């Protein structure tokens, strides 16, 4: 438990100065900080735009890679089915020719 604050009659308390002195004056501070703030905001926006572009490129490349994989699987399966059908057809022709000779 923190100790209770002693009652202060105000005689020994230091005077609080509510007037602040700005060095340089507030107008000069604003004059210097405003261009800096604008430059900083513009730089941040440029960085965010560049990051957004990179993210969009990565997403597009990922989708293209996924699509290429799907197409590869589809056409590989189609090729294998056609190849198997051709082999089956050739075997049927050989067997049919052998039966015709008997």
Buried (B, 14 or more C-beta within 10 A) or exposed (E): EEEEEEEEEEEEEEEEEEEEEEEEEEEEEEEEEEEEEEEEEEEEEEEEEEEEEEEEEEEEEEEEEEEEEEEEEEEEEEEEEEEEEEEEEEEEEEEEEEEEEE
